[in-house]
Amino acid sequence: MNEYEDSSLRHSQPLFNVENKYMKERLQKIVDESLYDIDQWCEELIDVNVQQDDDQSPLLLTPKTRFFNLSLDQAHALVHYYQQYVLKHSNKITEKDEIAIQQLKEQIRNLWNQEKCFMGRKVFCRLSTRSPKDAALFDQSECYGRCKKLLKKKWIASYLKYKQRKDRSEAAIPSRDYILNTEADDFTNYITHVMSHSEEYLSFMQCSQQGLAVENENQVLDVLTNSERVLQDLTRALDFPEVFNVKLILREWCPEITYEYEFRGFVHNYELIALCQYDNTCLVQELIDKKDEISSSILQYYDTTVKPILLHKSTQASSVISKWNGEVIMDFAILQPSKKIIVIECNPFNNGTGASLFEVDRSDMKERYNTNKQFEFRVVTQQWYAECSEQAKCFIVVDI
């Protein structure tokens, strides 16, 4: 039985074994939303009419993705590791958990070594439900350390540019150690009082994203066991072990993906009706300046490349995309500097998926489009509340 057949079976079975109405609704929601899990659609978004030059394989619209099923024991073990090491609960990890984690590491290592596209390269890891993009926030994680190192490097570069502008100097660029040892007070003052809030926040988010690139199975486990999002998704899924179907995902790492060039698109009745900046808190002047160019490029990409695939798959009963009924929230990235567009993620078109710069109630968006047939593109155009950057400040300044 393949992965989709397994999913189809779960969707065809009535959920009579859950008597409590609230629990039955929760279970139904999990099953319905699993149609948008990344393992369900990653190999469906393929433009079969375009061949890649290297191996003549069909063109994927999303990074290469491989996955395997997590066992219930492995899921419990990941939850227990988070509870003990992040939440500081005592005696959560059992001998059974340690065995499950070792088995999980072996599976990750085997998958990594078997896939030509991953060998010798960094990958991005996640669950089939959501990504562990919050892992860089926990200071005991290796991911935090990678992020901190990247952020310090980025902020030193920003400080040097500021200093050259201020002094109008062509002098030799001082070393990192010189700045941290001799100009530490000036550097700290620049980060705390001079650097714009938008630059602070954006650089922090860029580095936390880059810190998610992992090189081995130990780093995969570090990311997964330091993410509250992973904890939430596993806990939710473990409430219903009879339909537990969470997978561990390894994706090709794309260093060309930059945080500010990610966008959330809203597809209604197979039409891309709205698009916005993914992060609704960060003002990026470049996005404002290039708003029309970005809007037209993604809309054209969707209409000429993505939409035909969705329409074609909608006629195939075996395709999970046919179950979407033309309704999906799709995340895009414009790779830098190539400007190639890719699909990052697909989510249910419901109020449970973040709306970013649009209304929480999706019916308002649909009604507006059905009335005027106007595509909308929104980006942040006003400075946001200063305290949003406080976490980024503390992240680096406390330990220069």
Secondary structure as the mmCIF struct_conf table of DSSP 4:
data_model
#
loop_
_struct_conf.conf_type_id
_struct_conf.id
_struct_conf.beg_label_comp_id
_struct_conf.beg_label_asym_id
_struct_conf.beg_label_seq_id
_struct_conf.end_label_comp_id
_struct_conf.end_label_asym_id
_struct_conf.end_label_seq_id
HELX_RH_AL_P HELX_RH_AL_P1 GLU A 3 SER A 12
BEND BEND1 GLN A 13 GLN A 13
TURN_TY1_P TURN_TY1_P1 PHE A 16 ASN A 17
BEND BEND2 ASN A 20 ASN A 20
HELX_RH_AL_P HELX_RH_AL_P2 LYS A 21 GLU A 33
HELX_RH_3T_P HELX_RH_3T_P1 SER A 34 TYR A 36
BEND BEND3 ASP A 37 ASP A 37
HELX_RH_AL_P HELX_RH_AL_P3 ILE A 38 TRP A 41
TURN_TY1_P TURN_TY1_P2 CYS A 42 GLU A 44
STRN STRN1 ILE A 46 GLN A 51
TURN_TY1_P TURN_TY1_P3 ASP A 53 ASP A 55
HELX_LH_PP_P HELX_LH_PP_P1 SER A 57 SER A 57
STRN STRN2 PRO A 58 LEU A 60
BEND BEND4 LEU A 61 THR A 62
STRN STRN3 THR A 65 ASN A 69
HELX_LH_PP_P HELX_LH_PP_P2 LEU A 70 SER A 71
HELX_RH_AL_P HELX_RH_AL_P4 LEU A 72 TYR A 85
TURN_TY1_P TURN_TY1_P4 VAL A 86 VAL A 86
BEND BEND5 LEU A 87 LEU A 87
BEND BEND6 SER A 90 ASN A 91
HELX_RH_AL_P HELX_RH_AL_P5 GLU A 95 GLN A 114
TURN_TY1_P TURN_TY1_P5 LYS A 116 GLY A 120
BEND BEND7 ARG A 121 ARG A 121
STRN STRN4 VAL A 123 LEU A 127
BEND BEND8 SER A 128 THR A 129
TURN_TY1_P TURN_TY1_P6 LYS A 133 ASP A 134
HELX_RH_3T_P HELX_RH_3T_P2 ALA A 135 LEU A 137
BEND BEND9 PHE A 138 PHE A 138
TURN_TY1_P TURN_TY1_P7 ASP A 139 GLN A 140
BEND BEND10 SER A 141 SER A 141
HELX_RH_AL_P HELX_RH_AL_P6 GLU A 142 ASP A 167
TURN_TY1_P TURN_TY1_P8 ARG A 168 ARG A 168
HELX_LH_PP_P HELX_LH_PP_P3 ALA A 171 SER A 175
HELX_RH_AL_P HELX_RH_AL_P7 ARG A 176 THR A 182
BEND BEND11 GLU A 183 GLU A 183
HELX_RH_AL_P HELX_RH_AL_P8 ALA A 184 ASN A 189
HELX_RH_PI_P HELX_RH_PI_P1 TYR A 190 VAL A 194
BEND BEND12 MET A 195 MET A 195
HELX_RH_AL_P HELX_RH_AL_P9 HIS A 197 GLN A 210
TURN_TY1_P TURN_TY1_P9 GLY A 211 LEU A 212
STRN STRN5 ALA A 213 VAL A 214
BEND BEND13 ASN A 216 ASN A 216
HELX_RH_AL_P HELX_RH_AL_P10 GLU A 217 LEU A 224
TURN_TY1_P TURN_TY1_P10 THR A 225 ASN A 226
HELX_RH_AL_P HELX_RH_AL_P11 GLU A 228 LEU A 238
TURN_TY1_P TURN_TY1_P11 ASP A 239 ASP A 239
HELX_RH_3T_P HELX_RH_3T_P3 PRO A 241 VAL A 243
STRN STRN6 LYS A 247 GLU A 252
TURN_TY1_P TURN_TY1_P12 PRO A 255 GLU A 256
HELX_RH_3T_P HELX_RH_3T_P4 TYR A 259 TYR A 261
STRN STRN7 GLU A 262 HIS A 268
TURN_TY1_P TURN_TY1_P13 ASN A 269 TYR A 270
STRN STRN8 GLU A 271 GLN A 277
BEND BEND14 TYR A 278 TYR A 278
TURN_TY1_P TURN_TY1_P14 ASN A 280 THR A 281
HELX_RH_AL_P HELX_RH_AL_P12 GLN A 285 ASP A 289
TURN_TY1_P TURN_TY1_P15 LYS A 290 LYS A 290
HELX_RH_AL_P HELX_RH_AL_P13 LYS A 291 TYR A 301
HELX_RH_PI_P HELX_RH_PI_P2 TYR A 302 VAL A 306
HELX_RH_AL_P HELX_RH_AL_P14 LYS A 307 SER A 314
TURN_TY1_P TURN_TY1_P16 THR A 315 THR A 315
TURN_TY1_P TURN_TY1_P17 ALA A 317 SER A 318
HELX_RH_3T_P HELX_RH_3T_P5 VAL A 320 LYS A 323
TURN_TY1_P TURN_TY1_P18 TRP A 324 GLY A 326
STRN STRN9 VAL A 328 ILE A 334
TURN_TY1_P TURN_TY1_P19 GLN A 336 SER A 338
STRN STRN10 ILE A 341 ASN A 347
BEND BEND15 PHE A 349 ASN A 350
TURN_TY1_P TURN_TY1_P20 ASN A 351 GLY A 352
BEND BEND16 THR A 353 THR A 353
TURN_TY1_P TURN_TY1_P21 SER A 356 LEU A 357
BEND BEND17 PHE A 358 PHE A 358
BEND BEND18 VAL A 360 VAL A 360
HELX_RH_AL_P HELX_RH_AL_P15 ARG A 362 ASN A 372
STRN STRN11 GLU A 376 ARG A 378
BEND BEND19 GLN A 382 GLN A 382
HELX_LH_PP_P HELX_LH_PP_P4 GLN A 383 TYR A 385
HELX_RH_3T_P HELX_RH_3T_P6 ALA A 386 SER A 389
HELX_RH_AL_P HELX_RH_AL_P16 GLU A 390 VAL A 397
TURN_TY1_P TURN_TY1_P22 VAL A 398 ASP A 399
#
